[in-house]
Amino acid sequence: MEVISIPPYAPVLMEATRAIGYSVETAVSDIIDNSITANATQIDIMFFPVEEPYIAILDNGNGMDKDELTNAMRYGSKNPLDDRATGDLGRFGLGLKTASMSQCRRLTVISKKEGQVSAAQWDLDFIQSTNDWSLKIFSLEDITDIPHVEGLHENESGTLVVWQALDRLSVAEINFDKSMGKYMDQVRGHLSLVFHRYLAGRETGIKKVEIWINKVKIKPIDPFLVDRSTQVMDDESILIEGHKVMIRPYTLPHISQLSEMELNMLGGKDGLRRLQGFYVYRNKRLLVWGTWFRLMRQGDLSKLSRVRVDIPNSLDYLWTLDIKKSIAVPPEVVRKNLSGIIGKISESSARTWTYRGRKETDDSQIHIWDRVKTREGGLIYKINRDYPLIEVLNSSTTIEKQLLEKLLIQIEKGLPLNQLYIDLTNDRRILNESETSRSEMLVLLEQLLSVCRNTQEKEEMLKRLENTEPFNQYPQLIIQLVQEAE
C-alpha cells in the first residue's frame, strides 16, 4: 500500500470557502467571538466606505504572539473534536479566515501581547500568483499604513483585524458609500441581539463587553423583555453525558401593554409571530432563534412564547453546529424534553393573548359587544341592545328607535374584520382600547343619570353600571354618585 500526501490547492480552496454563506453580520459576529474568547471588554468596529474601503475590528483582549498568530491564520487551526475552554466561543478553527475572506480578498491581523506586536496577512491575489499557502508575515515597518494600527499600539494588549478589497460587499453596488451605511445597520441590529447577554453584563460569570460601531455604542436587545415578561415555569435542566442543558420559558406581555419601541425591539421587521420559539445560546452567545424545531407550528396564540435554551460548547457535536454558528439542531434526548415543555408554554401564551376575549364574553359583565354562535357553527358580533347607553337612546320616539336600530345593524355589518385580523397578526397596536379618563366618565355618568325620573331609577341605573364596561373600571366614582343619590 502506498500513502501519499495531497495538500489542497490553496487558490482553489480559499476561493471555494468564500462561498460558505456568510452575510456581513454573521462574518463580523465570528470575529467578535474570538475577541470575547480572548477576554476583550471593548471592541471597536470601523466601517470606512470611501477611497479604499475597509472594515476594521479592534479589541483589547489578550492578544497573540507570533507563533499564536501564525497558527490562528492557519485553516483548521484547532480540531473541532478537541475539548475547549468553558468560555471559548470558537468551534472549527476556521472562523477568522472563512468569515473574513467571505467579505474581502485581503485579511490583515495584527496582535499585541506582552509589548510585542506581530502581524500577518492573507492576500488572495498574491496567493493566485504563488499557487501556494503563502502567508505574509509583516514587520513593524510593514504595518504603518494599516488602518487603525495606532489604536492597537495604544492598548496594553489586543488584536486588530482589517478587511480590505471588499469585493463581495461592493459587487453590484452603485453607491458603495450608501450601501455601507445599510451594512452598518444590519451589523448593529445583529450584534445587539446575538451578544445581548454580554452587552448587558448582568449575569454571573459574564464579563460585560462594550461594542462600538464608528464610535457609536451598541445597546443590547433583550428578546425576552425579562423585566416585564412572565417566566412560565422554573428553570429546567436536561443532563446529557454529564453536561447540563438549561431551559427557561417566557411569555411576553400582551401587545396592548407594549410600547412602540418595545414592539420594534421584540419583533422588528419579522414580527412577533415569526420570532416566537426557542432561542438557543452556546456559552451565552445566541446561535439560533425564532424556531420550534418542528415540534409545533408557529401560530398567533403562541406568538408571545419564547424559550431560552443554554447549551455548553462541550455538546457541540450533538447539536450539529455549522461553521457559521447559525444552525443548531437539537439531539433526540433534548427534543423529547422540549416536547413536554411546549404544551405548558403555549398555554400560557394563549391565556395572555385571549385574556381580553374571555373578559369580553364574561356573562357576569354587561358588554357593548355580544359574541353569538349561529346554528351553522359561525360567529356573529352584535352590539348589545341591553347596554345602558343604547337603552336610554331607545326610549325616544318610534322613528328614532327605528333609525337607531338601522344604524346599529350597519355598524355590525360594516365591521372591518379582515383588516382587523391583518393588523393584529402584524402586531399593530390597536388604540381603540385606550381608557376613558375619569373626567370623561363623570360627564357620561351624569348624563345617564339625568334621564332617570327619580332616585330609585338612579340607584338601579348605578347598580347596573357596576357590572357594565367601561363604567366598572371606576367603582369609586359610582360609589360617590350612589351616596349623592341617597
Secondary structure, 3 states (H helix, E strand, C coil): CCCCCCCCCHHHHHHHHHHCCCCHHHHHHHHHHHHHHCCCCEEEEEEECCCCCEEEEEECCCCCCHHHHHHHCCCCCCCCCCCCCCCCCCCCCCHHHHHHHCCCCEEEEEEEECCEEEEEEEEHHHHHHHCCCCCEEECCHHHCCCCCHHHHHHCCCEEEEEEECCHHHHCCCCCHHHHHHHHHHHHHHHHHHHCHHHHHCCCCCCCCCEEEECCEECCCCCCCCCCCCEECCCCEEEEECCEEEEEEEEECCCHHHCCHHHHHHHHCCCHHHHCCEEEEEECCEEEEEEECCCCCCCCCCCCCEEEEEEECHHHHHHCCCCCCCCCCCCCHHHHHHHHHHHHHHHHHHHHHHHHHHHHHCCCCCECCEEEEECCCCCEEEEECCCCHHHHHHCCCCHHHHHHHHHHHHHHHHCCCHHHHHHHHHCCCCCHHHCCCCHHHHHHHHHHHHHCCCCHHHHHHHHHHHCCECCHHHCHHHHHHHHHHHC
